[in-house]
Amino acid sequence: MTGIGDSIRIRNFYSALLKRYGPQDWWPAETRLECATGAILTQNTSWRNVEKAIETLRENLMLSAEKLRSASHERLAVLIRPCGYHNLKAKRLKNFIDFLFAGYGGEMENMLAEDTGKLRKELLSVNGIGEETADSILLYALGKPVFVVDNYSRRILGRHRLIPEGASYAEIQELFVQNLPADTEVFGEYHALIVKTGKLHCAKTPRCEGCPLEHDPHDSGINPI
């Protein structure tokens, strides 16, 4: 459990980041399926590379559940090559599409009325979908109030002494959930702002000068995460 001071800091972080950077308007996608596809493809790669893969899928009219289901593994892997680990990610994307047809008739809209906790367990049972990917799909593709935790979240909170070393995904997630309104827009915006801050200031080698959180107590040493 966090103390009152930590709760205030979590909320103040959001205000400071939003004031500095403004709305980030995440997640950039035209459909729920495209959003889910991006969440799977962005594992261990930059968003720029994912955009290239998504654009290739779009140019080849592949951004539909039916087309992704019918495409061979080999063809799909070639199309998503820009995102890296293309053979592995093609398999993971196929696994997700199989899950979508098996449980929801191939339509992500059919997932909207499902209980969030049940959906999360189902997504985590899909081979290749971990907590961050599952929560990204829930939040950005389905509009469920779930906070997404990534390495930037861990690094920023760790350097600002809000979490202990080795804190679990669930513990970090709970820190945000306990201290923010259960609002999809707030959760999505906060996560996007954390990523922005992480890239600009809180990389493996920190660049604290000019950071919106510079004056909050923090460690400025190198963190390997």
PyMOL commands that set and color helices and strands:
alter all, ss='L'
color gray80, all
select helices_A, chain A and resi 4-21+32-41+47-59+65-70+73-79+81-83+86-104+108-111+116-124+131-141+151-159+169-179+184-200
alter helices_A, ss='H'
color red, helices_A
deselect
rebuild
show_as cartoon
